Amino acid sequence: MHHRRSLCDGEIQDHRCTECRLVNGGLPAPIAQLVATQSGWPLSAEQPGTLAHVLTARQLTREFRLAWQELVGLVDAFHALAAWSQQVLLRNGVPAEALHLIRTAGPQALPPRTRQPMEDGVLRLVYWGRCAEVKGLHLVIDAIRALPAHLPVELSFYGPYWDDSYGRAMQQRIAGDPRFKLMGTLPKDELLVQLQAYDLAVVPSTWLETGPLTVLEAFAAGLPVAGSDLGGIAELLALSNSGILIPTEKTAWSKLFRDITEGNQVCPPVNNSSLHDFNTMAQEMLDQCY
């Protein structure tokens, strides 16, 4: 992500990558753009101190690029988990013949779930995973908060990291709103069973996931997925034809939840018979990489 806001093609470029790292570290963009044009000479990247670290940032980017190019020449096979990451590796000099797209496997499918969509009159949504800005929790939280209070929507969260600055901010947003429930963490085997009590999984990431395992776990539980139209999420949902792709916009998520509760959109059925298991994945790795 460029400046953590827009998609980047991932090609390592000395100026662009230096400027982006400096902005992500807190330097104002105009200053970062200027600093990234020079290498910090006569300072060395090994010199201590914040000033030297900032002024020699381009030296470090160059060293990283050169080290990556050396690595590419030493490695016989690269294993990419998603098509988008495969393209990034190609842009950074990995030969096509050394690059293998082998998607990760997911858990074994559970017995079919018995819950029918909104059988109790409530659209029960679920998110699981870490609470982090790149996971897009703010999108679905704000989307639900923008809905009329009478619409029967409930979102449960499973996972850690609600005690950092972003997590605390999200807790403040949902405080006192009965539509949101913090459920803590569960072991994976218990979590998969629990997922079958919901109507729809939400995967609102704002960056490019390489799996993601969350989508595969939802498939294993027989749970439909609504996910960001980005990266690995979009690839898995398109391949499985078992999900709903949503732009990374609050209004799009709000519309989806409203449409489902009002009967204008259905949660698609899940075909988990096509789940990629670990035996298949291992065989693909043996056949293609070794």
N, C-alpha and C positions, 0 to 999 in steps of 0.2 A: 504494500500500500504506500503510495506517495504521500508524505506528510500525514500518514494515517487517515487520509480522507478519500483518496481516489485510487483507482486501480493503476498499477504499474506493470509494464511489460516484463520486468524482472531482469533486463539486461544490465550487467555491471558496467557502469560508466563512471569514470573518476569524478567528474564535476557533479553530475546529478546525484550520485549516491552519497557523496560527501555532504552536499547541501542538505539532502533529506535527513541524513543522520544528525546533523547539527540542529536542524529544526525540531526533530523528534526529541533531541536532548534539551530543548528549551530556548535555543537561540532564535531571535527574530529572523524571519525569512530574508529580508533585505541584507542583513549582516551576514547570514549564512551563505547567501548567493555570492557575496563579495569574498568572504573567506575561502570559499571552495574554489576560487579561480587561481589560488596560489598554494604553494606546497609548504610554506612556513620557513623556508631557508632564511637564515642559517640554523634555525632551530632543528633539533632532532626529535622524532616521535618518542624516543626513549627518555627525554628530559622530563623531570617531574613538574607538576603544577598545572592548574587549569588552563592558563593562557597557552602554554606549550601544547597541551592536549588539543585545544581548539584550533590553533594556527597550523598544526601539523596533521589535521584530520585527513587532508587529501593524500598525504604520504601513506597513511594507514589503509585508505581505500585502494591505493595503487598496489600496495604490498598484498592485500587480500586478493585483488584481481590476478596478480602474477602467481600467487600461491594456488589459486583456483585453476589457472591455465596449466600449471605444472601437474596438479592432481588429475586433470582431464587426460593428460598424456600417460599417466601411470595406471589408470583404472581400466579394466577389461570390460566391465559391464555395469551399467547404471540401472537401478530399479526405480521407476516412477510409479506413484500410487494414483495419479490422476492425469488426465490429458493436458490440463493447463500447466501442471508442473513439468510435464514432458516437453511442452513448447518452451518453457523458460530455460530448461537445460539445453535445448537445441540452440536457442539464441545466445547461450554462453559457451558455445563451442564444442558441446558433446556430440560426437559423431552419431548419426542416426543408427548405424549398424550396432553401436554399443549401448543403445538406449532401449529399454524394455518397459512397456506399460503393463503392469500386473497389479490389479486392484486388490486392496486388502480384503480379507475375509471377515465375516461377522459371526455372531453367536448362532448356535443351532436354533432352528425355528421351534417355538413353543406350540402346544396344541392350540387350535383356533380359539380366539376369545369369544365370549358369549355376549358381551355388551353390544347392544344395538345403538346406533347414533342417537344421542340425546334421549335415551330411553326414559330418563327421569325428568325430562324437560329442561335440562341444563347442558350447555355446550362445555364439556370438561376438557380443557387444554392442559398440556403438560410440557415443561421444559426440564431437562436434566443436563448437568455439566457444571463447569465452573462459572461463577459470576464474574464476568470481565467485559469491558466495553466492546471489545472486538466480537463478542458473542451476541451483541445486539439486543440485550434484554430491555434496554430503554425503548426500543421500537415497539415491542409488543405490549410493554407496560403502558406507554403513552397511547397506543392504539386502543387499548381497552378503556383507559381513563376517558378517552374522547367519546366513547359510546354512551348512549342514554343509560342511566342506572337501571332501568327496568329490563334491559335485555339480559337474558339468563346466560351469562358467560362467567366462567371461573378458570383461573390459571394457577396451577400448582408448580412450585419450583423444587427440584431436588439437586443438591450439590453444594460444594464448599465456596469459600472466599466471599462471604457476604460481610466481612468485617473490615475490608480495606476501604479506601475513599470512594471508589465507584459503588461497591456493595452497600455502603452506608447511605449513599445518595439514592440508590434504588429503594432501600428500605424506607427512606423518608417519603418517597413518591407513593408508595403503596400503603403507608401507615393508615390504619383506620378504615381501609377499603376491604370489605369482606370478599371481594372478587379475587383477591390474591392470597395465596397460602404458601408459606415457607415450610417445607416438609423435612428439612435436614438432609442427611445422606443415608443411603442404603447400600449394602453389598450388591454387586452386580446381579447375582442370581435372584435376590429378592426384588431388585428394581425391575427386572424384565417382567416378572409376574405382575407387579404393581401397575406397570404401564398398561396392562390390558383392561384396567378400570377406567381408561380415558377414551375420549373420542378422537383427539387429534394431537400429534406432536408438533411443537413449533421449534424451528431451527433458524433463528433470525440473524445469523452471523453477518457481520459487515466486512469480513475479510475472506480470502480464498482458502477454504478448508481443503485438505488433501484426501480425507476419507469421504465424509467424516464417519466415525464409528457410531455416533448418535443415530444417524439415518439407518445404518445396518441393524442397530439394536431395535429401532422402531419396527423395521421389517420383520425381525425375528419375533417380536411380540404381536405381529399382525396389526400394528397401529399405523394409520395413515399419517403422512407427513406434510406439513406446510413449511417450506424452506426458502431461504433467500435464493434468488436467481443468480447465483455466483458460484464459480469454481466447482469443487467436488460435490457440493450439494446439488447444483443444477445437473451435473453429469449423472449422478446416481438416480435422481428422480426421473430424468429423461430416459435413462436406460430401463428403469423398472416400470415406467408408466404407472407409478403408484403414489403420486404426490401432487402437490400444488406449488408452483413456483411463484414467488412474490417479490416484487421490487423492494429494495431496502428503503422503504418509505413508510412512515407511520400511517398515512392515509390508506395505502394499499392493504395493510394489515387490518385496519379498522373496517374497511369495506368487506374483506373476506369474512371476518367474524360476524358482521351484521348480516351478510348474505346467507351464511349457514344457519344462524338462529332464526332468520325469517323464511327459510325454506327455499331460497333462491340459488343455493350452492350445496352440493353434497360432498361429503368426505369420500374420496375414491377408495374402492376396495384394494387390499394389498395382496399381491401375488408373491408370497415368500417361498414358493417352490423353486425359484431361480436364485436363491441366496448363494453367494460365493462362499464355499466352505474352505477350511484351512487345508484339507487334503488336496483340493483342487489348486489352491494358491501355491502350495509347496511343489506340486507337480509342475506347474507353470514355471516356477523359478528354476527348477532342475532342468526343464526342457530348454528354457530360453537363456539362462544366465550361466550355466555350468557345463 
